[in-house]
Amino acid sequence: MQHEDSSSKSMHNKFIPYCFFLLLVAGIISLQAKTGRELWLPATALSTVKVYMPSGKSSPTLELAKQVLIEGWQDRENNSIKLKISRDKRLSEQGYSLSPGCITAKTHQGLLYGAYEYLRRRQIGLSLELPFSNPSYQRRLLNHWDNLDGSIERGYAGRSIFWKGKQSMEPTAEDRERWRTYAAINASIGINGAVLNNVNAPPEALSLPVLKRAAAIADELRPYGMVSYLSINFSTPMRLGGLKTADPLDPEVVDWWRAKIREIYSLIPDFGGFLVKASSEGMPGPGDFGRSHAQGANMLAELLKPYHGILMWRAFVYKPSDNDRAKQAYEEFMPLDGQFCDNVVVQIKNGPIDFQPREPFSPLFGALRKTAVLPELQITQEYLGQEHQLAYLGGLWEEFLQSDTYQSGPGSTVARCTDGSLFDQSLTAIAGVSNIGSDSNWCGHPFAGANWYAFGRLAWNNRASAAGIAEEWLRLTFEPTQSPKSNSLSDESPALDNDPASDRKNGNWEKEFLQPVLSMMLRSREAVVNYMMPLGLHHLFALDHHYGPGPWYDSPRQRKDWTPPYYHQADAKGIGFDRSSGGSNAVAQYREPLRSQFDNPNTCPENLLLWFHHLPWEYRLQNGNSLWEELCRRYDAGLQEVRRFQLIWDNMENRVDSGIFIQVQTKLRRQARDAQVWKDACLLYFQSINQLPFPEDMERPVHDLEVLKKTDMRYFMNR
C-alpha cells in the first residue's frame, strides 16, 4: 500500500516512468492503453495550473490535493483552480462539490477526493458542475488477506505488498514508494482504509516487530486519507501473552488487551481498529470459552472506544447446528440484535454461503435493525475464475446492493439497509476483499483492475450504475485522446460543451473499441455463471483451490457441507437444494413477499431456482424447456459467450498496448478452454446420474468424464 507526505518532491513518482514512456512514443501513444502501476490515475498534465490554496493550517493531505492537480491538469484554456473550505451542511466530512475552477469541501481529505474527481471528469469529458458528492459509507475499506510471510490467501496477483516475512520487517525505500502509489490509487476512488493482514490471523500479528512495520505502512497511507486496521486472532492473549484463557470476561484477559491496544495506539495514533474472524474454519472465538459473539466483540470494542477505534466482527460462521449451512449466520446473529456496542459493526458477506458466482443476498441485511452492519464483497474472484478469467463484478455488486429486502416495505434495498438512510446506523462501512499483489498491474488480469475500481466507486455511491462505472474505467484506462463524450457515464451528468483537447481526434474509437469491449465486460460475469453454475447451482468446485469443477467430489473424511454433492443434491429424480418451506425452510429468513416468492418454484427467480428448490429433471421452465435442457443450454451458452469474447478482443490488436493485448488474448484462450472443462465435467456428471440425452442442437462435450474425475483440476489450471 502506498502513501506520501507533503515534503515529498513528487506525490506520484509512479508517473515518472510513465511520463518518460509517453515522451518516447508520443507519435503512437494514441493506440496505447495505460500499462503498469498507474492504472486509472490522472493522465499526465497537458498544461500548467495555478492552485489557490485555502487559508488556514496546511496539511500533507492538502499539499497532495495541490500536487494531484498540478501533475494531472488537462485544461489548456484555464490555468487556475481554487481549493475552498466550506462549512456547508450539505457536505459530509469527506464530501465535496465541484464547479469550473473551484473545488469545495469541509476537510482537506474532501479536497483531495474532489481533486481526483475534477481531473477524472476533465479527462473523460464530463461536466465540471457537481453540486454535492457525499460518500454512501463513512468507512470504505479493503480487506487484505496477506500473510506475514509474504504470501496471500486466495491471492492471484503475486506476493504481498505489505509483508515479506519475519526477517524483513524493516521497510525499504521501495516498500514506502509502493505503499504511496497504492494509497494514491485508492484515494483516487475514495477508498479510505485498509485491513493490512489476513482474517485468518496468527497471534504474531500483534507482536512488536509486526506492529512497527504496520506503523510504517500507516505513516505512508495517512496523508492520502487512509486509515490502517489489523485482523486479530481471538486467542492471542493465550498464544502470544501466555495467559491460560482468552475468555473475554476474564479480568486478566481484559487487562492484556487493554495494554496491547495502548501499545498499538502509541505506534499508530490514528489506528482504525480490529477485524475479527471468530468461530469459523478453525479460528477461535468467544464460543470456545462459553461466551456469545456480542460478549466477545463488546470487550474489545469498549477498549477501543477511548481511541475512537471500531471493531469489525465477521458473521462468516459455520459450526453446523442445522442441516443447511446457508442458515447459520442468521441463526447465530439475529438473537444478538441490539446487544452490540455502538462501535461494533457486524461484517456480512453479500450472500449466505461464501462469495458464490450467484447467491441471494444474506437475509441478515435489513433483519439486523439495531446493529450496525457492513457488507463484505470479494474483489478477488476466488470463485469466479481467479486471475485467469474475465469477470467484471460491478453487475454482481449492483445486483446485490439494489436487492429489495422489504424489511421496511418496498424500496428497502440492501444499500439503504446498510448506509444509514433507512435505519439509525451511526457507523456505516463497506469492505472489499482485495485482489492486490506485487504483479506489475497489481491485479493479475489486466481487466481485474476494473473490479478494484468498481468497488471504490460503488463504495462512494452505492446507487451508481455498474455499466457507467465500466465505461468510465475503460475511458480512463484505454482511451487514446480527450474528446467530447456522450452522456452515458455513471453519474449521468452532461458532457462538456467545449473540450480543449478535442483537436486530438480518436476516429472511431468509441464504435470500434469502447462499445464492443464494454459489452464484453458487462456480459462477462453472467457468462462465468452459466458455464460454472447456472440456475442457482452453487459450490461445485474441486476441493481446495476453488477453480475447476468437481461436482462428484465426496469423501467420508470430509465435512459434508464442504463437498459439492451437499449443495447440488443431484439424484435420479432431480437436482437442487431444497430450501423451501418443505425443505430446510431457509426461505423463512426472508421477509414477505420474498419469502413466498422464493418458496414457490413458479415465482422464484430462475437464476436462483436451484438455490431454493430441488426439482425434477423434467420440470418445465417459463421458456418451455425442461430443467435438464435449460441446464445444458446455459452451460453451452457460457462457453459460446467466451468464444465471442475472443473474437471481440482479436479485433483490438491495433488499439491497445501490444503487451496488454497479448496478455488478455492469452487469458481469454485459457478461459475458453476452462469453460469447456466446466461444461463437460458438470453436464457429463449430471448425465451419469439422470441418464438423459443432450439436446440435439447442442455442441457435444469433448472430454471424457472418467478422465476428468481422475485428473486434479490444477492440471487444467497450470497448462
Helices and strands as residue ranges (DSSP letters): H 15-24, G 29-31, G 36-38, E 50-52, H 60-72, E 80-85, E 96-99, E 102-105, H 108-124, E 130-133, E 139-143, H 173-188, E 193-195, G 203-206, H 208-221, G 222-224, E 227-232, H 236-239, H 251-267, E 273-276, G 286-289, H 293-304, G 305-307, E 310-314, G 325-327, H 328-333, G 334-336, E 344-349, E 372-378, G 386-388, H 394-401, H 414-418, E 429-433, H 449-460, H 466-478, H 509-509, I 510-514, H 515-532, G 534-536, G 560-562, H 564-568, E 574-575, G 586-589, H 594-599, G 606-608, H 609-612, E 615-616, H 627-650, H 658-690, H 705-710, H 713-718
